[in-house]
Amino acid sequence: MEEKNIKVLVIVPAYNEEESIKNVVDSVIEQDVDVVVINDGSKDKTSENAKKTKASIIDLPCNLGIGGAVQTGYIYAYMNKYDIAIQIDGDGQHDPKYIKEMVQMIKEKKADMVIGSRFVNKTEYKQTFFRKLGINITSIIIKIMTGKKIYDTTSGYRAVNKEIIKYFSENYPYDYPEPDTNMRLILKKKTILEIPVEMKKRETGQSSISPLKSVSYMLKVSLALILNRVKKI
């Protein structure tokens, strides 16, 4: 893969992120990459503010949820023949400064997918007890089911190569997409690497998983992982 021919797309799913979306997109574009914002049926000015940037905007007619929004981005990446796609949340938690490192690892074929991880090394990020418990449990399940340890199973900061762009454009789970796709790719013998990244706390908007939903989420995603392994994906 010659560097001059590399096409890199950053996918930014966003739901009601009017306060952060412009700053997020502007900071990502500084990394010399293309950006597509997937406005997931927002009820605020997310789309309007995103259109003040140089990003491409896809306005979904209704809220599909994180799985549907991200898959829309992968479909866009596949249709426009991108070589590398990177997911970044629209709330400002993900620092774009790691993009170049993630892209380089994909270009050098060190990995099929690179995960920006809060837990592969010690970082300053502080997680709530129940969320950390859920991440640890899903990490253990994936390890048992596949033999591969993923430390940050729910990180939405990920870079993938062209082959996985195509796969995700055709197969992407609606619920629990990060842990689910991590396990799927491991079972497909793809190479997944984690790099340590510092993530910020959400400063605006509202998380899709509240603390009260964390236990329910943990149980559901654990069951989904087990069932998918039984089905052999």
Secondary structure, 3 states (H helix, E strand, C coil): CCHHHCCEEEEEEECCCCCCHHHHHHHHHCCCCEEEEEECCCCCCHHHHHCCCCCEEEECCCCCHHHHHHHHHHHHHHHCCCCEEEECCCCCCECHHHHHHHHHHHHCCCCCEEEEECCCCCCCCCCCHHHHHHHHHHHHHHHHHHCCCCCCCCCCCEEECHHHHHHHHHCCCCCCHHHHHHHHHHHCCCCEEEEECCECCCCCCCCCCCHHHHHHHHHHHHHHHHHHHHHCC
